Protein backbone atom coordinates (compact mmCIF):
# COMPACT_ATOMS: atom_id res chain seq x y z
CA UNK A 1 0.00 0.00 0.00
CA UNK A 2 1.34 3.43 -0.94
CA UNK A 3 1.66 5.67 2.10
CA UNK A 4 2.57 9.33 2.35
CA UNK A 5 5.94 10.16 3.87
CA UNK A 6 4.46 13.44 5.00
CA UNK A 7 3.81 13.95 8.69
CA UNK A 8 1.40 16.87 8.61
CA UNK A 9 -1.58 15.25 6.88
CA UNK A 10 -0.76 15.63 3.17
CA UNK A 11 -2.11 12.88 0.94
CA UNK A 12 0.71 13.23 -1.56
CA UNK A 13 4.05 11.49 -1.47
CA UNK A 14 7.03 13.77 -0.83
CA UNK A 15 9.44 12.42 -3.45
CA UNK A 16 12.46 14.61 -2.67
CA UNK A 17 13.18 12.38 0.33
CA UNK A 18 12.79 9.06 -1.50
CA UNK A 19 15.81 6.77 -1.64
CA UNK A 20 16.71 4.58 -4.59
CA UNK A 21 15.15 1.54 -2.88
CA UNK A 22 11.98 3.44 -2.03
CA UNK A 23 11.60 4.55 -5.64
CA UNK A 24 12.01 1.01 -6.90
CA UNK A 25 9.32 -0.24 -4.50
CA UNK A 26 6.99 2.58 -5.49
CA UNK A 27 7.43 1.90 -9.19
CA UNK A 28 6.70 -1.80 -8.75
CA UNK A 29 3.55 -0.90 -6.85
CA UNK A 30 2.52 1.36 -9.71
CA UNK A 31 3.07 -1.46 -12.18
CA UNK A 32 6.16 0.21 -13.63
CA UNK A 33 9.71 -1.00 -14.20
CA UNK A 34 12.34 -0.17 -11.52
CA UNK A 35 14.77 1.05 -14.24
CA UNK A 36 12.81 4.31 -14.21
CA UNK A 37 14.35 5.11 -10.81
CA UNK A 38 17.58 6.72 -12.12
CA UNK A 39 15.58 8.83 -14.58
CA UNK A 40 13.28 10.22 -11.89
CA UNK A 41 16.04 10.82 -9.33
CA UNK A 42 18.22 12.66 -11.85
CA UNK A 43 15.32 14.94 -12.70
CA UNK A 44 14.76 15.67 -9.03
CA UNK A 45 18.33 16.13 -7.84
CA UNK A 46 20.48 16.83 -10.91
CA UNK A 47 18.10 18.89 -13.04
CA UNK A 48 16.08 20.57 -10.30
CA UNK A 49 12.69 19.63 -11.78
CA UNK A 50 9.73 21.34 -10.14
CA UNK A 51 7.00 19.52 -12.06
CA UNK A 52 6.53 15.99 -13.42
CA UNK A 53 5.70 17.39 -16.85
CA UNK A 54 9.37 18.38 -17.20
CA UNK A 55 10.47 14.74 -17.10
CA UNK A 56 10.34 14.32 -20.85
CA UNK A 57 12.25 11.02 -21.06
CA UNK A 58 9.64 9.34 -18.84
CA UNK A 59 6.44 8.00 -20.36
CA UNK A 60 3.38 10.20 -20.11
CA UNK A 61 1.34 7.48 -18.31
CA UNK A 62 3.96 7.27 -15.54
CA UNK A 63 4.15 11.05 -15.25
CA UNK A 64 0.37 11.10 -14.90
CA UNK A 65 0.47 8.44 -12.20
CA UNK A 66 3.15 10.33 -10.25
CA UNK A 67 1.31 13.64 -10.53
CA UNK A 68 -1.81 12.00 -9.11
CA UNK A 69 -0.17 10.69 -5.93
CA UNK A 70 3.04 12.66 -5.41
CA UNK A 71 4.61 16.10 -5.33
CA UNK A 72 7.98 17.84 -5.55
CA UNK A 73 7.96 20.03 -2.46
CA UNK A 74 10.78 22.19 -1.10
CA UNK A 75 10.75 24.17 2.14
CA UNK A 76 10.11 27.83 1.32
CA UNK A 77 12.71 30.54 1.88
CA UNK A 78 11.21 33.18 4.17
CA UNK A 79 14.31 35.32 4.68
CA UNK A 80 18.05 35.45 4.04
CA UNK A 81 20.91 37.11 5.88
CA UNK A 82 24.52 37.50 4.77
CA UNK A 83 27.44 37.82 7.16
CA UNK A 84 30.46 40.00 6.57
CA UNK A 85 32.56 36.79 6.58
CA UNK A 86 30.59 35.27 3.68
CA UNK A 87 28.34 33.03 5.77
CA UNK A 88 24.72 32.91 4.62
CA UNK A 89 21.68 32.01 6.69
CA UNK A 90 18.21 31.24 5.41
CA UNK A 91 14.99 31.21 7.37
CA UNK A 92 12.94 28.33 5.96
CA UNK A 93 9.23 27.59 6.32
CA UNK A 94 8.22 24.03 7.18
CA UNK A 95 4.85 22.53 6.35
CA UNK A 96 3.91 22.97 10.00
CA UNK A 97 4.08 26.73 9.46
CA UNK A 98 6.99 27.13 11.87
CA UNK A 99 10.28 28.53 10.66
CA UNK A 100 13.68 26.85 10.92
CA UNK A 101 17.16 27.86 9.81
CA UNK A 102 19.86 26.64 7.45
CA UNK A 103 23.42 28.00 7.20
CA UNK A 104 26.10 27.91 4.49
CA UNK A 105 29.74 28.42 5.52
CA UNK A 106 32.28 29.00 2.72
CA UNK A 107 35.95 28.31 3.34
CA UNK A 108 38.20 28.28 0.29
CA UNK A 109 37.16 25.44 -2.01
CA UNK A 110 35.09 23.93 0.78
CA UNK A 111 31.45 24.83 1.25
CA UNK A 112 29.66 23.44 4.32
CA UNK A 113 25.89 23.41 4.57
CA UNK A 114 24.49 23.12 8.08
CA UNK A 115 20.98 21.69 7.80
CA UNK A 116 18.21 21.29 10.35
CA UNK A 117 16.41 18.03 11.14
CA UNK A 118 13.65 19.34 13.39
CA UNK A 119 11.71 22.54 14.03
CA UNK A 120 13.10 23.45 17.43
CA UNK A 121 14.64 20.86 19.75
CA UNK A 122 13.37 18.88 22.72
CA UNK A 123 16.73 18.33 24.44
CA UNK A 124 17.19 21.76 26.06
CA UNK A 125 20.99 21.82 26.29
CA UNK A 126 21.81 24.75 28.52
CA UNK A 127 24.22 26.48 26.11
CA UNK A 128 22.02 26.31 23.00
CA UNK A 129 19.51 28.95 21.86
CA UNK A 130 17.65 26.40 19.73
CA UNK A 131 16.65 24.37 22.77
CA UNK A 132 15.19 27.46 24.44
CA UNK A 133 12.74 27.73 21.56
CA UNK A 134 11.15 24.43 22.51
CA UNK A 135 10.05 21.80 20.00
CA UNK A 136 7.38 21.77 17.29
CA UNK A 137 7.85 18.93 14.82
CA UNK A 138 10.17 16.70 12.84
CA UNK A 139 11.16 17.74 9.35
CA UNK A 140 10.33 15.22 6.64
CA UNK A 141 13.04 13.51 4.61
CA UNK A 142 11.99 15.73 1.70
CA UNK A 143 12.36 18.89 3.80
CA UNK A 144 15.84 17.81 4.91
CA UNK A 145 16.97 16.97 1.36
CA UNK A 146 15.14 20.06 0.12
CA UNK A 147 17.47 22.28 2.13
CA UNK A 148 20.42 21.00 0.11
CA UNK A 149 18.54 21.36 -3.15
CA UNK A 150 17.50 24.95 -2.36
CA UNK A 151 20.99 25.91 -1.21
CA UNK A 152 22.66 24.54 -4.35
CA UNK A 153 20.33 26.59 -6.53
CA UNK A 154 20.60 29.81 -4.52
CA UNK A 155 24.39 29.62 -4.23
CA UNK A 156 25.14 28.74 -7.86
CA UNK A 157 25.08 32.36 -9.20
CA UNK A 158 27.72 33.41 -6.65
CA UNK A 159 30.05 30.52 -7.55
CA UNK A 160 29.79 30.20 -11.36
CA UNK A 161 33.10 28.33 -11.66
CA UNK A 162 32.11 25.49 -9.32
CA UNK A 163 30.23 22.41 -10.39
CA UNK A 164 29.37 21.72 -6.75
CA UNK A 165 29.11 24.62 -4.30
CA UNK A 166 28.12 22.51 -1.28
CA UNK A 167 30.95 20.03 -0.66
CA UNK A 168 30.05 19.07 2.93
CA UNK A 169 26.76 18.63 4.77
CA UNK A 170 26.49 18.61 8.55
CA UNK A 171 23.26 17.83 10.37
CA UNK A 172 24.12 20.32 13.09
CA UNK A 173 21.32 22.83 12.58
CA UNK A 174 18.13 22.93 14.60
CA UNK A 175 17.05 19.71 16.27
CA UNK A 176 18.48 16.37 17.40
CA UNK A 177 18.86 14.23 14.25
CA UNK A 178 18.71 10.93 16.10
CA UNK A 179 15.22 11.74 17.37
CA UNK A 180 14.07 11.91 13.75
CA UNK A 181 15.82 8.92 12.21
CA UNK A 182 12.86 7.79 10.11
CA UNK A 183 13.48 10.91 8.04
CA UNK A 184 17.19 11.53 8.61
CA UNK A 185 18.32 8.09 7.40
CA UNK A 186 16.66 8.32 3.95
CA UNK A 187 17.64 11.98 3.60
CA UNK A 188 21.31 11.18 4.22
CA UNK A 189 21.11 8.25 1.80
CA UNK A 190 19.85 10.58 -0.94
CA UNK A 191 22.61 13.10 -0.23
CA UNK A 192 25.29 10.40 -0.58
CA UNK A 193 23.75 8.59 -3.56
CA UNK A 194 25.22 9.38 -6.99
CA UNK A 195 21.65 9.63 -8.23
CA UNK A 196 21.10 12.23 -5.53
CA UNK A 197 23.89 14.66 -4.68
CA UNK A 198 26.90 12.35 -4.68
CA UNK A 199 28.46 13.77 -1.52
CA UNK A 200 31.09 11.49 0.03
CA UNK A 201 30.16 9.59 3.19
CA UNK A 202 33.18 11.27 4.75
CA UNK A 203 31.61 14.65 4.09
CA UNK A 204 28.10 14.02 5.35
CA UNK A 205 28.11 14.24 9.14
CA UNK A 206 25.29 13.38 11.53
CA UNK A 207 25.64 15.07 14.91
CA UNK A 208 24.05 13.88 18.14
CA UNK A 209 23.90 14.99 21.75
CA UNK A 210 24.06 11.32 22.71
CA UNK A 211 20.90 9.39 21.83
CA UNK A 212 22.38 5.93 22.31
CA UNK A 213 19.58 3.84 20.71
CA UNK A 214 19.79 6.13 17.69
CA UNK A 215 23.50 5.46 17.27
CA UNK A 216 22.76 1.74 17.49
CA UNK A 217 20.30 2.15 14.64
CA UNK A 218 22.85 4.13 12.64
CA UNK A 219 25.23 1.17 12.98
CA UNK A 220 22.69 -0.87 11.05
CA UNK A 221 21.68 1.66 8.39
CA UNK A 222 24.43 4.07 7.32
CA UNK A 223 28.15 4.75 7.18
CA UNK A 224 27.90 8.54 7.20
CA UNK A 225 30.32 10.36 9.48
CA UNK A 226 29.32 10.84 13.11
CA UNK A 227 29.93 13.70 15.54
CA UNK A 228 29.03 13.58 19.22
CA UNK A 229 28.32 16.74 21.19
CA UNK A 230 30.22 15.88 24.36
CA UNK A 231 30.91 19.30 25.97
CA UNK A 232 31.96 17.88 29.34
CA UNK A 233 34.53 15.32 30.57
CA UNK A 234 32.44 13.90 33.42
CA UNK A 235 28.82 12.92 34.04
CA UNK A 236 28.15 15.46 36.78
CA UNK A 237 28.96 18.44 34.55
CA UNK A 238 27.44 16.90 31.43
CA UNK A 239 24.17 16.28 33.28
CA UNK A 240 23.99 20.04 33.74
CA UNK A 241 24.99 21.02 30.19
CA UNK A 242 23.41 18.19 28.20
CA UNK A 243 20.39 16.84 30.14
CA UNK A 244 20.02 13.71 27.99
CA UNK A 245 23.22 12.51 29.69
CA UNK A 246 21.09 11.62 32.70
CA UNK A 247 19.46 8.93 30.56
CA UNK A 248 22.52 7.92 28.52
CA UNK A 249 25.69 8.64 30.54
CA UNK A 250 29.11 9.13 28.99
CA UNK A 251 30.35 5.54 29.39
CA UNK A 252 27.29 4.19 27.58
CA UNK A 253 27.63 6.84 24.86
CA UNK A 254 31.30 6.13 24.21
CA UNK A 255 30.69 2.37 24.13
CA UNK A 256 28.16 2.62 21.29
CA UNK A 257 30.37 5.16 19.52
CA UNK A 258 33.22 2.64 19.55
CA UNK A 259 30.89 0.16 17.87
CA UNK A 260 29.99 2.73 15.21
CA UNK A 261 33.65 3.64 14.68
CA UNK A 262 34.47 -0.03 14.07
CA UNK A 263 31.95 0.00 11.22
CA UNK A 264 33.65 3.00 9.59
CA UNK A 265 37.02 1.36 8.99
CA UNK A 266 40.53 2.14 10.17
CA UNK A 267 41.03 5.47 8.43
CA UNK A 268 37.82 7.12 9.67
CA UNK A 269 37.18 8.43 13.15
CA UNK A 270 34.36 10.00 15.11
CA UNK A 271 34.42 13.73 15.79
CA UNK A 272 34.05 14.92 19.37
CA UNK A 273 32.47 18.40 19.61
CA UNK A 274 33.30 20.37 22.75
CA UNK A 275 31.89 23.84 23.34
CA UNK A 276 34.19 25.79 25.66
CA UNK A 277 32.31 27.94 28.19
CA UNK A 278 34.19 30.43 30.33
CA UNK A 279 34.93 29.01 33.79
CA UNK A 280 32.40 26.19 33.30
CA UNK A 281 34.20 23.48 31.31
CA UNK A 282 37.35 25.19 30.04
CA UNK A 283 39.73 24.77 32.98
CA UNK A 284 42.96 22.76 33.04
CA UNK A 285 41.31 20.07 35.16
CA UNK A 286 38.64 19.62 32.49
CA UNK A 287 41.26 19.20 29.77
CA UNK A 288 43.06 16.56 31.83
CA UNK A 289 39.80 14.72 32.51
CA UNK A 290 38.97 14.79 28.80
CA UNK A 291 42.38 13.38 27.92
CA UNK A 292 41.82 10.48 30.30
CA UNK A 293 38.23 9.96 29.21
CA UNK A 294 39.10 9.66 25.52
CA UNK A 295 42.19 7.51 25.99
CA UNK A 296 42.10 4.63 23.48
CA UNK A 297 39.07 6.22 21.78
CA UNK A 298 40.08 7.09 18.19
CA UNK A 299 38.66 10.52 17.47
CA UNK A 300 39.36 14.05 16.41
CA UNK A 301 38.30 16.90 18.66
CA UNK A 302 36.67 20.17 17.62
CA UNK A 303 36.80 22.89 20.25
CA UNK A 304 34.08 25.52 19.82
CA UNK A 305 34.23 28.77 21.81
CA UNK A 306 30.75 29.45 23.20
CA UNK A 307 28.60 31.78 21.10
CA UNK A 308 26.39 34.00 23.29
CA UNK A 309 22.67 34.53 22.74
CA UNK A 310 20.06 36.72 24.49
CA UNK A 311 19.29 35.65 28.06
CA UNK A 312 22.25 33.33 28.63
CA UNK A 313 24.54 33.76 31.61
CA UNK A 314 27.36 31.82 29.93
CA UNK A 315 30.34 33.68 28.52
CA UNK A 316 32.87 33.09 25.76
CA UNK A 317 36.26 32.03 27.15
CA UNK A 318 39.33 34.17 26.63
CA UNK A 319 41.46 33.31 23.64
CA UNK A 320 44.35 32.32 25.92
CA UNK A 321 42.12 29.84 27.76
CA UNK A 322 41.05 28.25 24.47
CA UNK A 323 44.65 27.95 23.32
CA UNK A 324 45.78 26.48 26.65
CA UNK A 325 42.99 23.88 26.50
CA UNK A 326 43.91 22.96 22.94
CA UNK A 327 47.61 22.73 23.75
CA UNK A 328 46.99 20.19 26.50
CA UNK A 329 44.98 17.98 24.15
CA UNK A 330 47.52 18.27 21.34
CA UNK A 331 50.39 17.49 23.70
CA UNK A 332 48.50 14.34 24.73
CA UNK A 333 48.37 13.24 21.10
CA UNK A 334 44.82 14.25 20.09
CA UNK A 335 44.09 15.83 16.73
CA UNK A 336 42.43 18.99 18.01
CA UNK A 337 41.14 22.00 16.12
CA UNK A 338 39.47 25.18 17.28
CA UNK A 339 36.46 25.90 15.12
CA UNK A 340 36.51 29.45 13.83
CA UNK A 341 33.36 31.32 14.77
CA UNK A 342 31.49 32.20 11.59
CA UNK A 343 28.32 34.18 11.00
CA UNK A 344 28.05 35.53 14.53
CA UNK A 345 26.89 38.94 13.26
CA UNK A 346 23.77 37.30 11.79
CA UNK A 347 23.23 34.85 14.68
CA UNK A 348 24.30 31.94 12.48
CA UNK A 349 27.09 30.54 14.67
CA UNK A 350 26.96 27.21 16.51
CA UNK A 351 24.22 27.21 19.15
CA UNK A 352 22.59 30.43 17.94
CA UNK A 353 19.93 29.14 15.53
CA UNK A 354 16.39 29.89 16.65
CA UNK A 355 13.96 30.23 13.74
CA UNK A 356 10.35 30.85 14.81
CA UNK A 357 9.01 27.79 16.60
CA UNK A 358 5.38 27.20 17.53
CA UNK A 359 6.55 25.55 20.73
CA UNK A 360 4.63 22.48 21.91
CA UNK A 361 6.67 22.06 25.12
CA UNK A 362 5.96 25.42 26.83
CA UNK A 363 9.72 25.76 27.25
CA UNK A 364 9.82 28.95 25.20
CA UNK A 365 7.22 30.52 27.47
CA UNK A 366 9.27 29.65 30.58
CA UNK A 367 12.47 30.89 28.94
CA UNK A 368 10.85 34.20 28.00
CA UNK A 369 9.74 34.72 31.60
CA UNK A 370 13.26 34.00 32.82
CA UNK A 371 14.89 36.40 30.36
CA UNK A 372 12.34 39.06 31.33
CA UNK A 373 13.29 38.59 34.97
CA UNK A 374 9.81 37.54 36.11
CA UNK A 375 10.33 33.80 36.64
N, C-alpha and C positions, 0 to 999 in steps of 0.2 A: 504494500500500500504506500502510495506517495504521501509523504508528510512534509509540512512546511518546516524549514529550519528557523523560521522567525519566531521570536519569543513574545511579541506584543500583539498577536492576534491576526496577523496578515494571513490570507489564504494562499498567497503566492510563494513559490520557492525562491529563496535568495541565492542566486547562482554564483555570485562573486566568491562565496565561501566554500564552494563545492570542490572537493579533491578529485583527482583522477579516478579513484575507485568509486566515489559517489556518483560521478557522471556516468561511468560505465553501468552501474546498477540502475540509474534512472533511465538510461537509454534502453536497456533490456526491458524495463517495465513498460516503456512506451512502444515496445515492439520494433525498436530501431537497433542498428548494429553499433557495437561499442567503438568501432573505428572512427565514429564521428566525434569522439571525445577530444582528440587533439585539435580538430577544427574549431570546436566551440571554445575551448580554453584559450586558444591563440587569439580568437576574436575578442574575448573578454580581457585578457591580460597583456597581449602584445599589441593589439590594434585599438584598444580602448573603445570597443563598441558600446553604444548606449541603447541600441535597439536591435531586436532579432532580425529585422528586415535588412540590416546591413550585412548579415552573414550570407553573402551571395554564393559561396561555394557549398552551402548546405541546402538540401532539398526544401522546397516550399512547404510540403506537408509537415516536415519536422519543425521548421520555423513556426508554423501555425500552432503545432502542439505545444511548443515551448512558450509561445506568447500567451497561450490560454492558461498555463499553470504556473508560470515563472516570471521573474523580473530581474532587471539589472539595476540594482539600487546601491548608490553610494551615500555615505553620510554627507550632509550639506555643510558647506563652509559658511559660518556665520560672521566670522571676523578674522583678520590677520594682523599680526604685529611683527615688525622687523627690528632686531637689535642692532646696535652699532657694531657688534662683532660679527655680523652676518647671520646669526641665528634667526630662524623664523618660527613663529608660533601661530597655529591656527586654532580657532574656536570652532568646534564641529557639533552639529546637531544630530543627536541620535533619534531613532524612531520614537523613543519614549517622550521626546520633547525636551529633555534635559540636554545640557551642553557639556561636552568634554573637550580635552585639549590634546594636540599633537605638535611635536617640536622637531625641526630639522636643524642639525648642527654640522656645518661645513668645516672641514679641516684638511686643507690641501686637496689631494685627489680623493680623499675619503669623505663620504657624506653619510651621516648617521641619522636615521629617522627613529624617533622615540614615539612609539604608538601606545595608545591606551587599550585596556582590555575590559574595563568596566566604567560605568558612570558613577564616580565617587569611589569610595573604598570602605569596607566594613572593619578593617583591622585596627584603625585608630592608633598608629604609631605616633609617639609623642612629638617627634621632630618633623612631621610631615603635614603640610597644609591640606593635601588632598583628603587625608583621613578626617580632618575637622569638618569637611563638607558633608560627611555622612555617606550613605550608599543609596543608590536608586535602582540600578539594574545592570545586568550583564550586557555587553555588546555582542552582537551576533558574529559568526565567523565572517559573514559578508561585510559587516561594519569594520571589523579589524583589518581584513584584506583591503577594503575600500580606502582606508587611510593611506596605504602605500600607493594604491592606484591614483588617488587624488594628488598626493604629493609629487609623484613622478610627473604628472601632467602640469602642475603649477610651477614646478621648478625648471622644467625643460627650457623655457625661454631665457632663463638667466645663465644656463650652462649649455650653450648650443654646440660646443665641441665634445660633449660627453654623450656616449651612448647610454650610459646608466648613471644617473645623478645620485640615487640612493644606493650606496654600496653595502651598508650595514643597517640592520633593523634590531632595535632593542625593545622588548616589551617591558619598559620601565616607566611608562606614562601612568595615567590614573588607573587605580585598581590593582588587585592581586590576581595575576594571571592564573594561578593554580586553583583559584576558586571559580574559574570559568573554563575548565579544561575541555568541556564538550564543544566549545567554540574556538578556543585557543589552539588545540591540536590540529584541527583541519586548516585553520588559517595559516599556521606555521608551515604545514605541508604544502600549501599552495605557494607560499613565498619561496620555498626552497625547490619546488618542482620546476624543471626546465620549461614545462608548458605554462607555468605561472610566471614567476619573476626571476627564477634561476639564481637566487642568492645562496651562496655557500652556507652549509650547515655551521661552519665556523663563524659566520658573520650574522647569524640570526640567534639572538640571545633571549632566553626566557628568564626573567628575574622573579624571585620569590622571597617573601619574608620568612619562609620556613614552614610551609604546609606539607608536612611529611608524607601523608597519603598521596598528595598530588605528585610529589617527586617519584614515588613508587610507580605511579601510573605513567609518568614520563619515561621511566626505564623501559616500559613495555611498548611505547608508541612512537618515540622520536629520538633522534640523535642531534637535535639542536644544541647549541651551547647553553650552559646554565650559569646563572649568577645568584648567589645567596646574599641577602641583605642581613649581615651579621650585626654590626654596629656596637657590639659589646663582647668582652672576652670572658664573661662569667654569667651564670644564670640570674643572679640577683639583679645585676644592672640591666641585663637584657629584658627581664620581666617588666622593668619600668619603661624601657624605650620601645620594645617590641612586644606588646601584650600577648601575642600568639605563642610566645616562648613558654608561657605558663602551661600550655597544652602540649607543646612539642619542644622540650628543652634541647639545649645545644648538643648534648651527646647523641640524642636520637636524630637530630638534624644532620650532624656530621656523618653518622653511620650510613644513612640513606644516600647522602651525597657521595660517599666513597663508592657505593654500589653504582651510582649513576656514572661516576668518573671511570669506573672499570669498563663500562659500556662504550665510552668514547674512544678508547685506544690510548696508547702510550704518549702520543705527542699532543694530546689535548687535555686541558685542565679546567677545573671549575674556577670561576672568578668570585672572590670574596669582596663584597662591598662594605665599606666601613666609613660611616659619616662621623667626622670628628667634631665634637661639640665642646666648646670652651669649658674647661674645668669639670666636665662630666665624664668623658670617656677618652680624654686625650693626654692623660698623664703618663709618666714613665712606667708606673706600675701596670697600667693598662696595656702598654706595648709589650712588656715582659710577659704578662698573662696571655696575650694573643700569640706571642711566639711559642709559648709552651702548648697552648691549646691546639695550634695548627701543625705541631710537629708531626712529621710523617703523613701529612695531608697535602698531596700535590695540589697547588693552587697558585694563582696570582692574586695580588691584593690591590684593590683600588681604594685609595684614601680620598674622601670627599669632604672638604671643609663645609660645615653647616651653612645653608643658605637661609637667612631669616625671612619671616613672613609676619604679617600683622597679628599681634596678640601673643606671640611666643615670648617666653622668658629666656630661651636659649640664645647663646651668642656664638659668633664665628671665632674660632681660635686664632691666636696670633700666628703670623707666618713662621716665626721661629719655632713655635710649638709643633706645627705641622711638619716642618723639616726635621725636628728632633725625633718625632714619632717615626717618620719614614726611615731615618738613618738607622734606628734600632732594628727595624724589620729587615732592611737591606743587609746590615751587618750580620744578621742571623741567617742570611741566605735566601730570603724571600724576594721574589720579583714583585716590587712594590712601586706603584705609580700614584702620583697625586693628580686627581682629575681637575683640569682647569675649569673654573666656573664660567659657564657660557650663558648668555641670555638673561642675566640677572636684572637688567634694566627693563625687561618686558615680563618679568616674573615667569621665566621659562626654565630656570635652573632646577636642578634636582631637588625634589621636595616642595616645589612652589606651585605646582599645577593645581588649579581649583575648578575651572569651568563654572557652570551654574547647575547645581545638583538639586533636584526636587527630592530632598532627603527623606528617606523612609525610616530612619533610625532615631530621629529627634536629636541626633548628636550636634547637628549644625545649630539648632536652637539653643542647646546648652552652651556651646562654644561661644555663640554671639552674646549670651548673658555674661559669660566669664570675661570676654574682651571688653564688654561695656562696664565691667566692674560692679555688676549687680547680682552676681551669683551668690 
